[in-house]
Amino acid sequence: MLTHAKPIAAVIGALALTATLTACGSSAASDEKVVTVYSADGLKGESGDGWYDKVFADFEKQTGITVKYVEGGSGEMVQRALREKSNTQADVLVTLPPFIQQAGSKGLLQEYRPKGSDRVNGGDKSGDGTWTSVVNNYFGFVHNKKELPTPPKTWEELLDAKYRDRLQYSTPGVAGDGTAVLIKAMHDFGGQQPAMEYLKKLQANNVGPSSSTSKLAPKVDKGELLVANGDVQMNFAQARSMPNLGIWFPARDGGAPTTFALPYAAGLVDGAPHTENGKKLLDFLLSEGAQREVSSIGGGFPARTDVKATDANAIELAALMEGVEVFEPNWADIDENLTALVDAWKSATGS
């Protein structure tokens, strides 16, 4: 869902956000009825119909606390929070792995276990209580169903000349879903070196870098691209207004299609100017009511194991995942070696 990466934009109340961020430096900041969220893209709808749109509106109505929202790529959001560490602006940070782990290792998050987090699987939250998943999700690709009714089954097929300048993936190290391309390629090809050798060949067909994963889907829907990367939650939600968008999972030649969990993980920012409001929002995101709407409204998978979605979207999502092997990346290792991994990709592709 894992990326989630538009250029940084205040998509709810831009003018109000400016005023809020200025006020955050004042002694009265902690008394303000606001909470500022820095988030990877994918959970807010293009037309105000996303999961964030609904739960933020419900939260504001219930608490009187206004949500101020800033959106960008997962890596972009972490870097912004790092730059602001001496004058913290955000209260809640939501990113895809491995960037939530990176935020934790860089001291950007404080311990807080939201109500309901005891119902989240251990692998979907940190052991030290600094973050927990609020929406489960999986990495994937999209194709144009009109021009490419049957998506390619393998990575190797993407090297065909018909994909030249009709294929694009978001930038690793900037976008969570872009980094996910590297992670899946390393798994499917059996290591970093063979993955980079493949991505070097794929570069001949690649349109070029993109900091925004979410902006690739409209290009696929319009037929400007045949194939792009994405994630199940974001693309499933986008498909409501993009009829030509189809989700698929590439396999290695001779192998099975694979994917891995790429959840939206949330944490309370260390030194947050509105800490108590941030805690209330995290509690709300993991409440049973909000979690039941993850699939029906957001097109994602509930993070709480005790919330069993049975709506039409949940049934369709379950069918989409049938026959797809789900592997578990070593996130600690990826976090530790992320810079070197991205450098290797840049070297291989000339990016």
NORUR-V349304 format. One record per residue. N is the residue number from 1. RES is the residue in one small letter. OMEGA is omega in radians with two decimals (none if undefined). Layout:
BEGIN
((N;RES;OMEGA) (N;RES;OMEGA))
END
This chain:
BEGIN
((1;m;none) (2;l;none) (3;t;-2.08) (4;h;none) (5;a;3.13) (6;k;3.02) (7;p;-3.05) (8;i;3.14) (9;a;3.01) (10;a;-3.00) (11;v;3.00) (12;i;3.06) (13;g;-3.06) (14;a;-3.12) (15;l;3.11) (16;a;3.14) (17;l;-3.14) (18;t;3.14) (19;a;-3.13) (20;t;-3.10) (21;l;3.08) (22;t;-3.11) (23;a;-3.07) (24;c;-3.12) (25;g;-3.08) (26;s;-3.12) (27;s;-3.12) (28;a;-3.03) (29;a;-3.06) (30;s;-3.13) (31;d;-3.10) (32;e;3.11) (33;k;3.13) (34;v;2.99) (35;v;-3.09) (36;t;-3.10) (37;v;2.95) (38;y;-3.02) (39;s;2.91) (40;a;-3.12) (41;d;3.07) (42;g;-3.08) (43;l;3.07) (44;k;-3.09) (45;g;3.09) (46;e;-3.09) (47;s;3.13) (48;g;-3.07) (49;d;-3.11) (50;g;-3.14) (51;w;3.11) (52;y;-3.11) (53;d;-3.09) (54;k;-3.05) (55;v;3.09) (56;f;3.12) (57;a;3.12) (58;d;3.13) (59;f;3.14) (60;e;3.14) (61;k;-3.08) (62;q;-3.01) (63;t;-3.04) (64;g;3.14) (65;i;-3.13) (66;t;3.10) (67;v;3.04) (68;k;-2.91) (69;y;3.08) (70;v;-3.00) (71;e;3.08) (72;g;3.05) (73;g;-3.12) (74;s;3.12) (75;g;3.13) (76;e;-3.13) (77;m;3.11) (78;v;3.14) (79;q;3.11) (80;r;3.12) (81;a;3.10) (82;l;3.14) (83;r;-3.07) (84;e;-3.00) (85;k;3.14) (86;s;3.10) (87;n;-2.98) (88;t;-3.13) (89;q;-3.06) (90;a;3.05) (91;d;-3.12) (92;v;3.11) (93;l;3.12) (94;v;3.13) (95;t;3.01) (96;l;2.96) (97;p;0.03) (98;p;-3.03) (99;f;3.06) (100;i;3.05) (101;q;3.11) (102;q;3.11) (103;a;3.12) (104;g;-3.09) (105;s;3.13) (106;k;3.05) (107;g;-3.10) (108;l;-3.04) (109;l;3.05) (110;q;-3.10) (111;e;2.97) (112;y;3.12) (113;r;-3.08) (114;p;3.04) (115;k;-3.10) (116;g;-3.12) (117;s;3.06) (118;d;3.10) (119;r;3.12) (120;v;-3.14) (121;n;-3.09) (122;g;-3.14) (123;g;-3.12) (124;d;3.08) (125;k;-3.09) (126;s;3.12) (127;g;-3.10) (128;d;3.06) (129;g;-3.11) (130;t;3.09) (131;w;3.06) (132;t;3.11) (133;s;3.07) (134;v;3.05) (135;v;3.07) (136;n;-2.94) (137;n;3.12) (138;y;3.10) (139;f;3.11) (140;g;3.08) (141;f;3.06) (142;v;3.07) (143;h;3.09) (144;n;-3.04) (145;k;-3.12) (146;k;-3.12) (147;e;-3.11) (148;l;-3.04) (149;p;3.09) (150;t;-3.10) (151;p;3.06) (152;p;-3.12) (153;k;-3.00) (154;t;3.00) (155;w;-3.04) (156;e;3.13) (157;e;-3.12) (158;l;3.10) (159;l;-3.14) (160;d;-3.07) (161;a;-3.13) (162;k;3.11) (163;y;-3.12) (164;r;-3.11) (165;d;3.07) (166;r;-3.10) (167;l;3.13) (168;q;3.00) (169;y;-3.06) (170;s;-2.94) (171;t;3.05) (172;p;-3.13) (173;g;3.10) (174;v;3.13) (175;a;3.10) (176;g;3.13) (177;d;3.07) (178;g;3.07) (179;t;3.13) (180;a;3.08) (181;v;3.13) (182;l;-3.09) (183;i;3.13) (184;k;3.13) (185;a;3.13) (186;m;3.10) (187;h;-3.03) (188;d;-3.11) (189;f;3.03) (190;g;3.06) (191;g;-3.08) (192;q;-3.06) (193;q;3.12) (194;p;3.10) (195;a;3.14) (196;m;3.09) (197;e;3.11) (198;y;-3.10) (199;l;3.04) (200;k;3.10) (201;k;-3.11) (202;l;-3.08) (203;q;3.12) (204;a;3.14) (205;n;-3.03) (206;n;3.11) (207;v;-3.13) (208;g;-3.05) (209;p;3.06) (210;s;3.11) (211;s;-3.04) (212;s;3.04) (213;t;-3.05) (214;s;-3.13) (215;k;3.12) (216;l;-3.12) (217;a;3.10) (218;p;3.11) (219;k;3.08) (220;v;-3.13) (221;d;-3.14) (222;k;-3.13) (223;g;3.06) (224;e;3.05) (225;l;3.02) (226;l;-3.03) (227;v;3.04) (228;a;3.07) (229;n;3.12) (230;g;3.00) (231;d;-2.97) (232;v;-3.07) (233;q;-3.07) (234;m;-3.09) (235;n;3.09) (236;f;3.12) (237;a;-3.14) (238;q;-3.07) (239;a;3.09) (240;r;-3.14) (241;s;-3.14) (242;m;-2.99) (243;p;-3.11) (244;n;-3.05) (245;l;3.07) (246;g;-3.11) (247;i;3.12) (248;w;-3.08) (249;f;-3.13) (250;p;3.08) (251;a;2.93) (252;r;3.14) (253;d;-3.12) (254;g;-3.10) (255;g;-3.14) (256;a;3.06) (257;p;-3.09) (258;t;3.00) (259;t;3.07) (260;f;-3.12) (261;a;-3.13) (262;l;-3.01) (263;p;2.94) (264;y;-3.08) (265;a;-3.04) (266;a;3.09) (267;g;3.08) (268;l;-3.06) (269;v;3.11) (270;d;-3.11) (271;g;-3.13) (272;a;-3.13) (273;p;3.13) (274;h;-3.02) (275;t;-3.09) (276;e;3.10) (277;n;3.09) (278;g;3.10) (279;k;-3.14) (280;k;3.14) (281;l;3.11) (282;l;3.07) (283;d;-3.09) (284;f;-3.13) (285;l;-3.14) (286;l;3.11) (287;s;-3.11) (288;e;-3.12) (289;g;3.14) (290;a;-3.12) (291;q;3.12) (292;r;-3.14) (293;e;-3.13) (294;v;3.14) (295;s;-3.04) (296;s;3.14) (297;i;-3.02) (298;g;-3.11) (299;g;-3.13) (300;g;-3.08) (301;f;-3.14) (302;p;3.10) (303;a;-3.14) (304;r;-3.10) (305;t;-3.12) (306;d;3.08) (307;v;-3.09) (308;k;-3.11) (309;a;-3.13) (310;t;-3.13) (311;d;-3.09) (312;a;3.12) (313;n;-3.12) (314;a;3.12) (315;i;3.13) (316;e;3.12) (317;l;3.11) (318;a;3.12) (319;a;3.14) (320;l;-3.07) (321;m;-3.12) (322;e;3.10) (323;g;3.14) (324;v;3.13) (325;e;-3.14) (326;v;3.09) (327;f;-3.10) (328;e;3.12) (329;p;3.02) (330;n;-3.01) (331;w;3.13) (332;a;3.12) (333;d;3.14) (334;i;3.11) (335;d;-3.10) (336;e;-3.03) (337;n;-3.04) (338;l;-3.11) (339;t;3.13) (340;a;3.13) (341;l;3.12) (342;v;3.09) (343;d;3.12) (344;a;3.10) (345;w;3.11) (346;k;3.13) (347;s;-3.10) (348;a;-3.03) (349;t;-3.07) (350;g;-3.09) (351;s;none))
END
